[in-house]
Amino acid sequence: MNIHTPVVGTTPDRDEAEAALDVLRQWAKGASETEILELDPSVAGLVPGSDASGYPAFSRVYPEGFAVDDGYKSTLPDLQNGPSSLIRGAKQQIQHVGISNFRLPIRFHTRDAGDLMLEASVTGTVSLEADKKGINMSRIMRSFYRHAEETFSFEVIEAALDDYITDLESFDARIQMRFSFPMKVESLRSGLSGYQYYDIALELVEQDGVRKKIMHLDYVYSSTCPCSLELSEHARATRGQLATPHSQRSVARVSVEIDTDAGCLWFEDLIDACRRAVPTETQVMVKREDEQAFAELNAANPIFVEDAARLFCQQLQSDVRVGDFRVVASHQESLHSHDAVSVLVEGDTFASESIDPKLFNTLFHVG
């Protein structure tokens, strides 16, 4: 087929365009995919049965054998580490940016020289300077994994924190790790025993070059209202009326800054201190004699939420290993439709003029 080539600089008319298109169709029918792509990928749309959308034909098969080398990695885009011109919003310092609830198994030392493997949830954050776009969050996880095989302690948290302060070129950083710590406890009278699980978090904070080691513990106990107890006894004594005081499951979140120069504060040590302060800890294994004993123990230790905060405070003040601390207590009332709460703070570490709106909502433990 002969096609008249128009004079250069003139616009082909419709007949000439249709003739050229017919030539391309005829050629595309017999051409290989490689030949079509080399000429122009859009020509593939002229082949009968092809996708005529004009969208490039991409491979839909996962490239099992594809290997990434340094040269290829250097071509990959990295928006988070881009220039400050990419920042959206105000160019302002961010105090905390990182990851939350990154989970992995960790080994822990116990006071009796044993080791436990527990699942831990890690929150790791760093500060971000005003002129930096963002951080590479996977580096936080990689830093943690580099040390996770070692027996866990604050020293290993420090090693991980050192890594990602360096990797992320940040001036402040913090790691918090939450886990459920099992401890065997004896029943009050029957001789049975069972495991009590304690929600614990370890936190390492570096700010302005100063590091602080912090432990958080949720202690669950029963609180019998002293007023209700006295009113019940009054009804019995004056009117022969059977009455029972109200008591309820209660939670104290005890947070302490640890003075490591004064010795190791074991998880079990802080738990024991809470038991000395408020001995009516909820029970694990209970027979009838234990239930009676628990009723007697509550009657011997009636407690308002204000009492709880001060009793925990007294124990913490007596331990040289404890620096600043905070006690947040919540008595989840069986009398009222609301809770009774208290917050006691000593030192600057936990001082705050504002209360997290959901703070007391997190002090709720289900069996």
C-alpha atoms as a printed R data frame, in Angstrom:
    type eleno elety resid chain resno       x       y       z
1   ATOM     1    CA   MET     A     1   0.000   0.000   0.000
2   ATOM     2    CA   ASN     A     2   1.360   3.377  -0.946
3   ATOM     3    CA   ILE     A     3   0.803   6.360   1.295
4   ATOM     4    CA   HIS     A     4   1.290   9.888   0.117
5   ATOM     5    CA   THR     A     5   3.693  11.641   2.426
6   ATOM     6    CA   PRO     A     6   2.395  15.113   3.125
7   ATOM     7    CA   VAL     A     7   4.587  18.123   2.748
8   ATOM     8    CA   VAL     A     8   6.509  18.931   5.912
9   ATOM     9    CA   GLY     A     9   4.786  21.603   7.968
10  ATOM    10    CA   THR     A    10   1.266  20.767   6.802
11  ATOM    11    CA   THR     A    11  -1.429  19.106   8.931
12  ATOM    12    CA   PRO     A    12  -2.501  15.621   7.696
13  ATOM    13    CA   ASP     A    13  -6.169  15.359   6.836
14  ATOM    14    CA   ARG     A    14  -8.517  12.654   8.160
15  ATOM    15    CA   ASP     A    15  -8.050  10.368   5.151
16  ATOM    16    CA   GLU     A    16  -4.261  10.437   5.585
17  ATOM    17    CA   ALA     A    17  -4.595   9.724   9.344
18  ATOM    18    CA   GLU     A    18  -6.921   6.744   8.675
19  ATOM    19    CA   ALA     A    19  -4.460   5.363   6.107
20  ATOM    20    CA   ALA     A    20  -1.545   5.673   8.550
21  ATOM    21    CA   LEU     A    21  -3.618   4.042  11.292
22  ATOM    22    CA   ASP     A    22  -4.422   1.131   9.017
23  ATOM    23    CA   VAL     A    23  -0.704   0.645   8.339
24  ATOM    24    CA   LEU     A    24   0.043   0.582  12.095
25  ATOM    25    CA   ARG     A    25  -2.733  -1.987  12.699
26  ATOM    26    CA   GLN     A    26  -1.422  -4.269   9.984
27  ATOM    27    CA   TRP     A    27   2.116  -3.995  11.304
28  ATOM    28    CA   ALA     A    28   1.083  -4.524  14.966
29  ATOM    29    CA   LYS     A    29  -0.724  -7.774  14.108
30  ATOM    30    CA   GLY     A    30   2.542  -9.419  13.088
31  ATOM    31    CA   ALA     A    31   4.967  -7.619  15.414
32  ATOM    32    CA   SER     A    32   6.263  -9.061  18.696
33  ATOM    33    CA   GLU     A    33   5.481  -7.446  22.055
34  ATOM    34    CA   THR     A    34   9.091  -6.289  22.293
35  ATOM    35    CA   GLU     A    35   8.937  -4.661  18.864
36  ATOM    36    CA   ILE     A    36   5.713  -2.866  19.768
37  ATOM    37    CA   LEU     A    37   7.144  -1.603  23.061
38  ATOM    38    CA   GLU     A    38  10.312  -0.408  21.341
39  ATOM    39    CA   LEU     A    39   8.285   1.549  18.805
40  ATOM    40    CA   ASP     A    40   5.650   2.944  21.177
41  ATOM    41    CA   PRO     A    41   3.754   1.078  23.946
42  ATOM    42    CA   SER     A    42   0.538   2.822  22.856
43  ATOM    43    CA   VAL     A    43   0.610   0.835  19.605
44  ATOM    44    CA   ALA     A    44  -0.349  -2.252  21.669
45  ATOM    45    CA   GLY     A    45  -3.859  -0.800  21.848
46  ATOM    46    CA   LEU     A    46  -4.235  -1.312  18.119
47  ATOM    47    CA   VAL     A    47  -3.942  -5.109  18.416
48  ATOM    48    CA   PRO     A    48  -7.398  -6.790  18.399
49  ATOM    49    CA   GLY     A    49  -8.416  -7.947  21.904
50  ATOM    50    CA   SER     A    50  -5.953  -5.678  23.666
51  ATOM    51    CA   ASP     A    51  -6.763  -3.069  26.330
52  ATOM    52    CA   ALA     A    52  -7.295   0.115  24.354
53  ATOM    53    CA   SER     A    53  -7.171   2.377  27.385
54  ATOM    54    CA   GLY     A    54  -3.664   3.481  26.609
55  ATOM    55    CA   TYR     A    55  -2.442   2.406  30.062
56  ATOM    56    CA   PRO     A    56   1.061   0.881  29.933
57  ATOM    57    CA   ALA     A    57   1.226  -2.905  30.016
58  ATOM    58    CA   PHE     A    58   2.849  -3.823  33.378
59  ATOM    59    CA   SER     A    59   3.909  -7.289  34.446
60  ATOM    60    CA   ARG     A    60   1.425  -8.935  36.831
61  ATOM    61    CA   VAL     A    61   3.796 -11.727  37.876
62  ATOM    62    CA   TYR     A    62   5.743 -11.313  41.139
63  ATOM    63    CA   PRO     A    63   9.464 -11.266  40.243
64  ATOM    64    CA   GLU     A    64  10.721 -14.058  42.520
65  ATOM    65    CA   GLY     A    65  14.307 -13.782  41.342
66  ATOM    66    CA   PHE     A    66  14.644 -10.012  41.483
67  ATOM    67    CA   ALA     A    67  17.598  -9.012  43.689
68  ATOM    68    CA   VAL     A    68  18.101  -5.566  45.179
69  ATOM    69    CA   ASP     A    69  21.624  -4.184  45.117
70  ATOM    70    CA   ASP     A    70  23.023  -0.920  46.496
71  ATOM    71    CA   GLY     A    71  22.690   0.782  43.153
72  ATOM    72    CA   TYR     A    72  18.983  -0.038  42.931
73  ATOM    73    CA   LYS     A    73  18.352   0.994  46.548
74  ATOM    74    CA   SER     A    74  19.956   4.357  45.866
75  ATOM    75    CA   THR     A    75  17.231   5.059  43.286
76  ATOM    76    CA   LEU     A    76  14.329   4.417  45.668
77  ATOM    77    CA   PRO     A    77  12.389   7.512  46.772
78  ATOM    78    CA   ASP     A    78  12.631   8.512  50.468
79  ATOM    79    CA   LEU     A    79  10.057  11.204  51.166
80  ATOM    80    CA   GLN     A    80  10.384  11.123  54.975
81  ATOM    81    CA   ASN     A    81  14.031  12.148  54.737
82  ATOM    82    CA   GLY     A    82  13.346  14.744  52.062
83  ATOM    83    CA   PRO     A    83  14.127  18.464  52.274
84  ATOM    84    CA   SER     A    84  12.253  20.853  54.558
85  ATOM    85    CA   SER     A    85  10.453  22.225  51.511
86  ATOM    86    CA   LEU     A    86   8.302  19.059  51.606
87  ATOM    87    CA   ILE     A    87   7.008  19.788  55.126
88  ATOM    88    CA   ARG     A    88   3.244  20.199  55.277
89  ATOM    89    CA   GLY     A    89   1.773  22.475  57.931
90  ATOM    90    CA   ALA     A    90   3.755  24.538  60.418
91  ATOM    91    CA   LYS     A    91   7.513  24.092  60.559
92  ATOM    92    CA   GLN     A    92   7.389  23.272  64.260
93  ATOM    93    CA   GLN     A    93   9.319  20.894  66.500
94  ATOM    94    CA   ILE     A    94   7.451  17.653  67.316
95  ATOM    95    CA   GLN     A    95   8.129  16.296  70.797
96  ATOM    96    CA   HIS     A    96   7.056  12.691  70.113
97  ATOM    97    CA   VAL     A    97   6.954  10.816  66.810
98  ATOM    98    CA   GLY     A    98   7.458   7.090  66.364
99  ATOM    99    CA   ILE     A    99   5.671   3.757  66.719
100 ATOM   100    CA   SER     A   100   3.216   2.245  69.193
101 ATOM   101    CA   ASN     A   101   2.314  -1.358  70.025
102 ATOM   102    CA   PHE     A   102   5.228  -2.965  68.202
103 ATOM   103    CA   ARG     A   103   5.240  -6.453  69.724
104 ATOM   104    CA   LEU     A   104   7.975  -9.018  70.193
105 ATOM   105    CA   PRO     A   105   8.971 -11.685  72.761
106 ATOM   106    CA   ILE     A   106  11.445 -10.553  75.423
107 ATOM   107    CA   ARG     A   107  13.264 -12.368  78.229
108 ATOM   108    CA   PHE     A   108  13.064 -10.876  81.714
109 ATOM   109    CA   HIS     A   109  15.005 -11.467  84.913
110 ATOM   110    CA   THR     A   110  13.028 -12.181  88.075
111 ATOM   111    CA   ARG     A   111  14.009 -11.519  91.676
112 ATOM   112    CA   ASP     A   112  14.586 -15.216  92.391
113 ATOM   113    CA   ALA     A   113  17.201 -15.382  89.585
114 ATOM   114    CA   GLY     A   114  14.846 -17.027  87.108
115 ATOM   115    CA   ASP     A   115  14.082 -15.872  83.561
116 ATOM   116    CA   LEU     A   116  10.720 -15.413  81.842
117 ATOM   117    CA   MET     A   117   9.883 -15.063  78.154
118 ATOM   118    CA   LEU     A   118   6.993 -12.603  77.806
119 ATOM   119    CA   GLU     A   119   5.295 -10.829  74.947
120 ATOM   120    CA   ALA     A   120   6.045  -7.119  75.161
121 ATOM   121    CA   SER     A   121   4.439  -4.144  73.466
122 ATOM   122    CA   VAL     A   122   6.920  -1.418  72.604
123 ATOM   123    CA   THR     A   123   6.307   2.271  72.064
124 ATOM   124    CA   GLY     A   124   9.362   4.106  70.750
125 ATOM   125    CA   THR     A   125   9.469   7.793  69.896
126 ATOM   126    CA   VAL     A   126  11.983  10.535  69.205
127 ATOM   127    CA   SER     A   127  11.744  14.288  68.915
128 ATOM   128    CA   LEU     A   128  11.734  15.838  65.448
129 ATOM   129    CA   GLU     A   129  13.353  19.187  64.737
130 ATOM   130    CA   ALA     A   130  11.316  21.880  63.041
131 ATOM   131    CA   ASP     A   131  13.273  21.771  59.760
132 ATOM   132    CA   LYS     A   132  13.128  17.973  59.300
133 ATOM   133    CA   LYS     A   133  10.389  16.353  57.224
134 ATOM   134    CA   GLY     A   134  10.101  13.093  59.174
135 ATOM   135    CA   ILE     A   135  11.814   9.961  60.487
136 ATOM   136    CA   ASN     A   136  12.387   6.457  59.195
137 ATOM   137    CA   MET     A   137  10.208   4.553  61.668
138 ATOM   138    CA   SER     A   138  11.500   1.126  60.688
139 ATOM   139    CA   ARG     A   139  14.838   2.109  62.242
140 ATOM   140    CA   ILE     A   140  13.195   2.122  65.680
141 ATOM   141    CA   MET     A   141  12.142  -1.502  65.226
142 ATOM   142    CA   ARG     A   142  15.518  -2.492  63.788
143 ATOM   143    CA   SER     A   143  17.280  -0.895  66.754
144 ATOM   144    CA   PHE     A   144  15.138  -2.852  69.162
145 ATOM   145    CA   TYR     A   145  15.657  -6.157  67.369
146 ATOM   146    CA   ARG     A   146  19.421  -5.705  67.512
147 ATOM   147    CA   HIS     A   147  19.208  -6.101  71.293
148 ATOM   148    CA   ALA     A   148  16.051  -8.176  71.789
149 ATOM   149    CA   GLU     A   149  17.924 -11.485  71.880
150 ATOM   150    CA   GLU     A   150  19.734 -10.447  75.044
151 ATOM   151    CA   THR     A   151  18.267 -10.952  78.497
152 ATOM   152    CA   PHE     A   152  16.188  -7.860  78.931
153 ATOM   153    CA   SER     A   153  16.907  -5.056  81.347
154 ATOM   154    CA   PHE     A   154  17.058  -1.266  81.403
155 ATOM   155    CA   GLU     A   155  20.627  -1.570  80.095
156 ATOM   156    CA   VAL     A   156  19.356  -3.211  76.917
157 ATOM   157    CA   ILE     A   157  16.658  -0.544  76.536
158 ATOM   158    CA   GLU     A   158  19.443   2.010  76.846
159 ATOM   159    CA   ALA     A   159  21.418   0.295  74.098
160 ATOM   160    CA   ALA     A   160  18.388   0.382  71.786
161 ATOM   161    CA   LEU     A   161  17.731   4.021  72.660
162 ATOM   162    CA   ASP     A   162  21.376   4.899  71.953
163 ATOM   163    CA   ASP     A   163  21.051   3.272  68.553
164 ATOM   164    CA   TYR     A   164  18.074   5.168  67.374
165 ATOM   165    CA   ILE     A   165  19.112   8.517  68.785
166 ATOM   166    CA   THR     A   166  22.176   8.064  66.571
167 ATOM   167    CA   ASP     A   167  20.320   6.574  63.596
168 ATOM   168    CA   LEU     A   168  17.592   9.199  63.621
169 ATOM   169    CA   GLU     A   169  19.834  12.107  64.651
170 ATOM   170    CA   SER     A   170  17.400  13.161  67.368
171 ATOM   171    CA   PHE     A   171  18.085  15.096  70.558
172 ATOM   172    CA   ASP     A   172  15.338  13.506  72.728
173 ATOM   173    CA   ALA     A   173  14.060   9.932  72.735
174 ATOM   174    CA   ARG     A   174  12.008   7.535  74.786
175 ATOM   175    CA   ILE     A   175  11.116   3.861  74.884
176 ATOM   176    CA   GLN     A   176   8.221   2.358  76.794
177 ATOM   177    CA   MET     A   177   7.630  -1.370  76.978
178 ATOM   178    CA   ARG     A   178   4.430  -2.915  78.375
179 ATOM   179    CA   PHE     A   179   3.894  -6.522  79.416
180 ATOM   180    CA   SER     A   180   1.908  -8.727  81.777
181 ATOM   181    CA   PHE     A   181   4.098 -10.107  84.555
182 ATOM   182    CA   PRO     A   182   3.009 -13.367  86.294
183 ATOM   183    CA   MET     A   183   3.684 -13.900  89.978
184 ATOM   184    CA   LYS     A   184   2.513 -16.870  92.035
185 ATOM   185    CA   VAL     A   185   0.471 -15.917  95.112
186 ATOM   186    CA   GLU     A   186  -0.856 -18.001  97.987
187 ATOM   187    CA   SER     A   187  -4.503 -18.101  99.018
188 ATOM   188    CA   LEU     A   188  -5.341 -16.621 102.410
189 ATOM   189    CA   ARG     A   189  -6.151 -19.867 104.309
190 ATOM   190    CA   SER     A   190  -6.669 -22.915 102.099
191 ATOM   191    CA   GLY     A   191  -3.027 -23.395 101.052
192 ATOM   192    CA   LEU     A   192  -3.828 -23.103  97.336
193 ATOM   193    CA   SER     A   193  -1.773 -20.950  94.984
194 ATOM   194    CA   GLY     A   194  -2.224 -19.400  91.577
195 ATOM   195    CA   TYR     A   195  -0.735 -16.823  89.224
196 ATOM   196    CA   GLN     A   196  -1.614 -13.168  89.545
197 ATOM   197    CA   TYR     A   197  -0.826 -11.110  86.423
198 ATOM   198    CA   TYR     A   198   0.416  -7.542  86.788
199 ATOM   199    CA   ASP     A   199   0.356  -4.929  84.030
200 ATOM   200    CA   ILE     A   200   3.834  -3.386  84.091
201 ATOM   201    CA   ALA     A   201   5.566  -0.878  81.842
202 ATOM   202    CA   LEU     A   202   9.240   0.065  81.768
203 ATOM   203    CA   GLU     A   203  10.108   3.461  80.377
204 ATOM   204    CA   LEU     A   204  13.410   5.087  79.515
205 ATOM   205    CA   VAL     A   205  13.337   8.799  78.731
206 ATOM   206    CA   GLU     A   206  16.175  11.037  77.565
207 ATOM   207    CA   GLN     A   207  15.485  14.763  77.486
208 ATOM   208    CA   ASP     A   208  18.059  17.523  77.244
209 ATOM   209    CA   GLY     A   209  20.803  14.945  77.828
210 ATOM   210    CA   VAL     A   210  19.256  13.622  81.072
211 ATOM   211    CA   ARG     A   211  18.038  10.037  81.305
212 ATOM   212    CA   LYS     A   212  15.338   8.729  83.616
213 ATOM   213    CA   LYS     A   213  14.296   5.152  84.268
214 ATOM   214    CA   ILE     A   214  10.645   4.709  85.148
215 ATOM   215    CA   MET     A   215   8.484   1.758  86.163
216 ATOM   216    CA   HIS     A   216   4.679   1.725  86.008
217 ATOM   217    CA   LEU     A   217   2.595  -0.894  87.830
218 ATOM   218    CA   ASP     A   218  -1.174  -1.447  87.940
219 ATOM   219    CA   TYR     A   219  -2.151  -2.908  91.325
220 ATOM   220    CA   VAL     A   220  -5.700  -4.286  91.640
221 ATOM   221    CA   TYR     A   221  -7.322  -4.464  95.075
222 ATOM   222    CA   SER     A   222 -10.637  -4.455  96.910
223 ATOM   223    CA   SER     A   223 -11.707  -1.286  98.716
224 ATOM   224    CA   THR     A   224 -14.331  -1.402 101.461
225 ATOM   225    CA   CYS     A   225 -15.864   1.985 102.209
226 ATOM   226    CA   PRO     A   226 -15.185   2.955 105.867
227 ATOM   227    CA   CYS     A   227 -18.366   5.032 106.011
228 ATOM   228    CA   SER     A   228 -20.487   2.190 104.659
229 ATOM   229    CA   LEU     A   229 -18.865  -0.210 107.124
230 ATOM   230    CA   GLU     A   230 -19.711   2.027 110.094
231 ATOM   231    CA   LEU     A   231 -23.292   2.550 108.902
232 ATOM   232    CA   SER     A   232 -23.775  -1.187 108.479
233 ATOM   233    CA   GLU     A   233 -22.499  -1.833 112.003
234 ATOM   234    CA   HIS     A   234 -24.792   0.925 113.306
235 ATOM   235    CA   ALA     A   235 -27.836  -0.773 111.714
236 ATOM   236    CA   ARG     A   236 -26.875  -4.091 113.346
237 ATOM   237    CA   ALA     A   237 -26.185  -2.597 116.775
238 ATOM   238    CA   THR     A   238 -29.156  -0.238 117.059
239 ATOM   239    CA   ARG     A   239 -31.888  -2.002 115.105
240 ATOM   240    CA   GLY     A   240 -30.774  -5.592 114.692
241 ATOM   241    CA   GLN     A   241 -30.806  -4.965 110.957
242 ATOM   242    CA   LEU     A   242 -28.524  -7.039 108.762
243 ATOM   243    CA   ALA     A   243 -26.523  -4.743 106.474
244 ATOM   244    CA   THR     A   244 -23.388  -5.100 104.387
245 ATOM   245    CA   PRO     A   245 -20.853  -2.393 103.558
246 ATOM   246    CA   HIS     A   246 -20.109  -1.745  99.913
247 ATOM   247    CA   SER     A   247 -16.743  -2.684  98.468
248 ATOM   248    CA   GLN     A   248 -15.466  -2.761  94.926
249 ATOM   249    CA   ARG     A   249 -12.625  -3.696  92.656
250 ATOM   250    CA   SER     A   250 -10.136  -0.845  92.621
251 ATOM   251    CA   VAL     A   251  -6.971  -0.026  90.703
252 ATOM   252    CA   ALA     A   252  -3.891   2.005  91.532
253 ATOM   253    CA   ARG     A   253  -1.380   2.914  88.834
254 ATOM   254    CA   VAL     A   254   1.911   3.439  90.625
255 ATOM   255    CA   SER     A   255   4.651   5.131  88.593
256 ATOM   256    CA   VAL     A   256   8.146   5.504  90.018
257 ATOM   257    CA   GLU     A   257  11.428   6.969  88.858
258 ATOM   258    CA   ILE     A   258  14.165   4.486  89.761
259 ATOM   259    CA   ASP     A   259  17.421   5.514  91.396
260 ATOM   260    CA   THR     A   260  19.678   2.765  90.069
261 ATOM   261    CA   ASP     A   261  22.582   3.961  92.224
262 ATOM   262    CA   ALA     A   262  20.595   2.824  95.272
263 ATOM   263    CA   GLY     A   263  20.158  -0.738  93.982
264 ATOM   264    CA   CYS     A   264  17.882  -2.789  91.745
265 ATOM   265    CA   LEU     A   265  14.139  -2.272  92.187
266 ATOM   266    CA   TRP     A   266  12.644  -5.607  91.111
267 ATOM   267    CA   PHE     A   267   9.098  -5.893  89.793
268 ATOM   268    CA   GLU     A   268   8.335  -8.063  92.802
269 ATOM   269    CA   ASP     A   269   9.673  -5.374  95.155
270 ATOM   270    CA   LEU     A   270   7.201  -2.783  93.895
271 ATOM   271    CA   ILE     A   271   4.367  -5.324  94.049
272 ATOM   272    CA   ASP     A   272   5.291  -6.172  97.655
273 ATOM   273    CA   ALA     A   273   5.316  -2.470  98.545
274 ATOM   274    CA   CYS     A   274   1.774  -2.130  97.186
275 ATOM   275    CA   ARG     A   275   0.641  -5.140  99.209
276 ATOM   276    CA   ARG     A   276   2.080  -3.647 102.383
277 ATOM   277    CA   ALA     A   277   0.264  -0.393 101.669
278 ATOM   278    CA   VAL     A   278  -3.081  -1.973 100.771
279 ATOM   279    CA   PRO     A   279  -3.211  -5.697 101.679
280 ATOM   280    CA   THR     A   280  -6.663  -6.353 100.165
281 ATOM   281    CA   GLU     A   281  -5.299  -7.441  96.786
282 ATOM   282    CA   THR     A   282  -7.824  -9.350  94.690
283 ATOM   283    CA   GLN     A   283  -7.456 -13.127  94.988
284 ATOM   284    CA   VAL     A   284  -6.663 -15.874  92.480
285 ATOM   285    CA   MET     A   285  -7.509 -19.227  94.123
286 ATOM   286    CA   VAL     A   286 -10.405 -19.118  96.596
287 ATOM   287    CA   LYS     A   287 -12.211 -21.734  98.723
288 ATOM   288    CA   ARG     A   288 -14.860 -20.953 101.351
289 ATOM   289    CA   GLU     A   289 -12.308 -20.362 104.079
290 ATOM   290    CA   ASP     A   290 -10.459 -17.967 101.763
291 ATOM   291    CA   GLU     A   291 -13.628 -16.037 100.975
292 ATOM   292    CA   GLN     A   292 -14.352 -15.644 104.676
293 ATOM   293    CA   ALA     A   293 -10.786 -14.557 105.281
294 ATOM   294    CA   PHE     A   294 -11.053 -11.965 102.505
295 ATOM   295    CA   ALA     A   295 -14.194 -10.513 104.099
296 ATOM   296    CA   GLU     A   296 -12.332 -10.270 107.408
297 ATOM   297    CA   LEU     A   297  -9.287  -8.710 105.695
298 ATOM   298    CA   ASN     A   298 -11.480  -6.038 104.056
299 ATOM   299    CA   ALA     A   299 -13.180  -5.273 107.386
300 ATOM   300    CA   ALA     A   300  -9.757  -4.848 108.972
301 ATOM   301    CA   ASN     A   301  -8.628  -2.487 106.193
302 ATOM   302    CA   PRO     A   302 -11.516  -0.192 105.176
303 ATOM   303    CA   ILE     A   303 -10.191   2.448 102.820
304 ATOM   304    CA   PHE     A   304 -11.246   5.642 101.053
305 ATOM   305    CA   VAL     A   305  -9.537   6.526  97.754
306 ATOM   306    CA   GLU     A   306  -7.682   9.326  99.560
307 ATOM   307    CA   ASP     A   307  -6.384   6.788 102.085
308 ATOM   308    CA   ALA     A   308  -5.171   4.538  99.281
309 ATOM   309    CA   ALA     A   309  -3.100   7.297  97.647
310 ATOM   310    CA   ARG     A   310  -1.449   8.219 100.968
311 ATOM   311    CA   LEU     A   311  -0.760   4.627 101.981
312 ATOM   312    CA   PHE     A   312   0.967   3.905  98.669
313 ATOM   313    CA   CYS     A   313   2.856   7.188  99.085
314 ATOM   314    CA   GLN     A   314   4.086   6.163 102.534
315 ATOM   315    CA   GLN     A   315   5.585   2.950 101.188
316 ATOM   316    CA   LEU     A   316   7.250   4.664  98.232
317 ATOM   317    CA   GLN     A   317   8.770   7.389 100.382
318 ATOM   318    CA   SER     A   318  10.421   4.748 102.567
319 ATOM   319    CA   ASP     A   319  12.286   3.097  99.640
320 ATOM   320    CA   VAL     A   320  15.632   4.725  98.781
321 ATOM   321    CA   ARG     A   321  15.474   3.197  95.292
322 ATOM   322    CA   VAL     A   322  12.421   5.309  94.459
323 ATOM   323    CA   GLY     A   323  12.827   8.930  93.366
324 ATOM   324    CA   ASP     A   324   9.892  10.923  92.028
325 ATOM   325    CA   PHE     A   325   6.591   9.056  91.863
326 ATOM   326    CA   ARG     A   326   2.892   9.307  91.061
327 ATOM   327    CA   VAL     A   327  -0.085   7.350  92.388
328 ATOM   328    CA   VAL     A   328  -3.355   7.362  90.438
329 ATOM   329    CA   ALA     A   329  -6.122   5.463  92.252
330 ATOM   330    CA   SER     A   330  -9.632   4.607  91.074
331 ATOM   331    CA   HIS     A   331 -12.306   3.000  93.274
332 ATOM   332    CA   GLN     A   332 -14.947   1.755  90.847
333 ATOM   333    CA   GLU     A   333 -17.910   2.226  93.150
334 ATOM   334    CA   SER     A   334 -20.609  -0.360  93.693
335 ATOM   335    CA   LEU     A   335 -22.693   2.292  95.498
336 ATOM   336    CA   HIS     A   336 -22.442   5.089  92.944
337 ATOM   337    CA   SER     A   337 -22.775   5.239  89.167
338 ATOM   338    CA   HIS     A   338 -19.401   6.973  89.065
339 ATOM   339    CA   ASP     A   339 -15.885   6.241  90.328
340 ATOM   340    CA   ALA     A   340 -13.939   7.802  93.178
341 ATOM   341    CA   VAL     A   341 -10.436   8.858  92.073
342 ATOM   342    CA   SER     A   342  -7.290  10.445  93.443
343 ATOM   343    CA   VAL     A   343  -3.903  11.542  92.085
344 ATOM   344    CA   LEU     A   344  -0.850  12.054  94.304
345 ATOM   345    CA   VAL     A   345   2.452  13.274  92.804
346 ATOM   346    CA   GLU     A   346   5.858  13.748  94.385
347 ATOM   347    CA   GLY     A   347   8.630  15.480  92.410
348 ATOM   348    CA   ASP     A   348   8.739  17.068  88.974
349 ATOM   349    CA   THR     A   349   8.954  13.953  86.799
350 ATOM   350    CA   PHE     A   350   5.214  13.254  86.795
351 ATOM   351    CA   ALA     A   351   3.939  16.749  87.585
352 ATOM   352    CA   SER     A   352   1.314  18.027  85.171
353 ATOM   353    CA   GLU     A   353  -1.264  20.777  85.264
354 ATOM   354    CA   SER     A   354  -3.494  18.888  82.827
355 ATOM   355    CA   ILE     A   355  -5.163  15.486  83.208
356 ATOM   356    CA   ASP     A   356  -5.521  13.182  80.230
357 ATOM   357    CA   PRO     A   357  -9.303  13.042  79.587
358 ATOM   358    CA   LYS     A   358  -9.090   9.244  79.302
359 ATOM   359    CA   LEU     A   359  -6.675   8.688  82.200
360 ATOM   360    CA   PHE     A   360  -9.149   7.107  84.591
361 ATOM   361    CA   ASN     A   361 -10.848   5.129  81.812
362 ATOM   362    CA   THR     A   362  -7.641   3.116  81.439
363 ATOM   363    CA   LEU     A   363  -7.780   2.115  85.121
364 ATOM   364    CA   PHE     A   364 -10.372  -0.536  84.447
365 ATOM   365    CA   HIS     A   365  -9.461  -4.192  84.808
366 ATOM   366    CA   VAL     A   366 -11.656  -7.051  83.753
367 ATOM   367    CA   GLY     A   367 -11.200 -10.571  85.021
